Amino acid sequence: MSTYTALTVPTQFVEANGIRFAYRCFGKKTGIPLVFNQHFTGNLDNWDPAVLDGLAKEREVILFNKVHGNHSCEMGHGAL
C-alpha cells in the first residue's frame, strides 16, 4: 500500500502524441484500480481528499487529468 494520501501524493506525467497528461496514483495496489476522470472544467485537485483516502484503503486510486486541465497541457499547435 502506498504511504501517500490524496494531499501528499506527487503529480506524475506521461506524454502521448505530443500531449502531456498529469496523473496521481496512491492506495492499495491490489484488485482493479479506481480511475477518476474529471468533469469539463475540473482538475486533479477537485476531488474530496477524505473520500479518496477512504477508497484508497481498499483499492488503488488513479486521478487522471484531461487535456487542458491545470497540470496537463497541449504540447504543440493542432495536437488535438
C-alpha positions, 0 to 999 in steps of 0.5 A, a space after each residue: 500500500 502506498 504511504 501517500 494520501 490524496 494531499 501528499 501524493 506527487 503529480 506524475 506525467 506521461 506524454 502521448 502524441 505530443 500531449 502531456 497528461 498529469 496523473 496521481 496514483 496512491 492506495 492499495 495496489 491490489 484488485 482493479 484500480 479506481 480511475 477518476 476522470 474529471 468533469 469539463 472544467 475540473 482538475 486533479 485537485 477537485 476531488 474530496 481528499 477524505 473520500 479518496 483516502 477512504 477508497 484508497 484503503 481498499 483499492 488503488 486510486 488513479 486521478 487522471 487529468 484531461 487535456 487542458 486541465 491545470 497540470 496537463 497541457 497541449 504540447 504543440 499547435 493542432 495536437 488535438 
